[in-house]
Amino acid sequence: MAIAEDLDGTYAVTSITSYNGPLQKQSDGITVIEQGRTNRTDEAGCEWRSSFVWVDDDHVRMTSIADPTNARADFMLTDAGGRPTMEPQIYESILTVKRKDDRIQMTGTIDYGHETIFLTMKKMPS
């Protein structure tokens, strides 16, 4: 079974969302995974803390806490009911891990309230 350090590296994070409301989604960016954990701040100032735990050799459980407490004044997340909020939100998903040599890509779907997010994380060359 894979270990946490197998995911260590720098990743490009991209997402596509079904959200069709007035708030601009700005969670894409770059993150660094070390020992199954990552901390980053997106361009709006929202802090993301995520953990990655192997479920089997091809899947990881990702748990992410998005905390907009220190984000720009005009930035908000949406809660599970679709309402704008400045409260931290927790997102969970099982991501499929594809590996070839030192290249890694993780993909999955996050279903959160009325929103579906398609997430891709690609390890960048070192």
N, C-alpha and C positions, 0 to 999 in steps of 0.2 A: 504494500500500500504506500502511496505517496506520502511525503512529509511536508509540513508547512513551508520549509525553505525551498521546496521545488518551485514555488511561485515567485520567489524573490526577484525583483527587478522593477523597471520603470514601464508603466503602461499608459497608452492613450485610451481614454474613456470616452465613448460616444453612446448616445442614446437617441431613440425615437419614441415619442410619446403620443398617446391617443388624446391627451389633454387638449381641450379646445376652448379654454377660458381666457380671461384677460391678463393673467400673469405670464411673464416671460420665463421660460424654463432655461436655466443656465448652468446645469450640472456637469456638462462635458468639460474635459481638461486632461491633465496629466497627473498621475499619482504613482507613488513608489510603494511597493509591497515589500515588507521585511518581516520574516517569521510569521507569515499569515495575517499581518495587520497593516493597515494603511491609515494615515491621517493627511488630509489635504484641505485647502480652502479654495473654493471655486471663485470665478471672476466677480461674483456678487458679494463675496465675503462670507458665504455660508460654509460652515465647517462640516466635513464629512469624516467620520471614523468608521472604518469597516474591518470586519474580520472574515477570514476565509478558512473553512474547515473541510477537509476532504471527507466525502461521503463514501466514495469508492474511487477506483483509479481514473475515472473519467468525469467525475462531478465534484463540485465544491458547494457548500452552503455558504452564501454570502449574507451577512447581516450588516446593514449600514444604518448609522444614526446620522441624520442630517440636522444640524443645529444652526438656525438662522439668527441666534441671539446677537451676534456681532456683525451681521450682514448690513449692507446698505439700507438706509431708512425706507427706500422704495421697493425693497425685495421681501417677498413672502413665499412660503411653501403652501401647499394645499394639504389639508388633513384628509383622513379616510372618507369623510363625507363630501369632499370637494370644496370645502370652505377655506379661504385664505387664513393662514396662521403664522405666527412668529414662534410657535412652540416646536421643540424638536420632534422629528418624525422618525419612525423606524421602518426600514424596508428590508424584506427578506426574499431570497430567491435561491433556487438550485441552479448553478451555472454549469454548462457543459464545457469541459476543458479539452481542447485539441492541442496536441504537441507534435512538433517535428524538430528534432535536434534541439536547439536552444530557443526556437520560436514557440510561443504559447498564445493561444487565443481563447478567451472565455466568453460565452454568450448565454443569454437567458432572458426570461421574461419576468418582470415584477408586476404582479397584480396588486394594486393598492386602491381600495375603495372603488371609485368609478373610473380609475385610470389604469391603463396598461402601458408599461415601459419596456421597450426592447433594448437591452443593454449589451454592449460589446466592449471588451477590454483586450487590447492587443499589446503584447510585450514588445517594447521598442529595442532595437539592436543596442548592445552595450558598447 
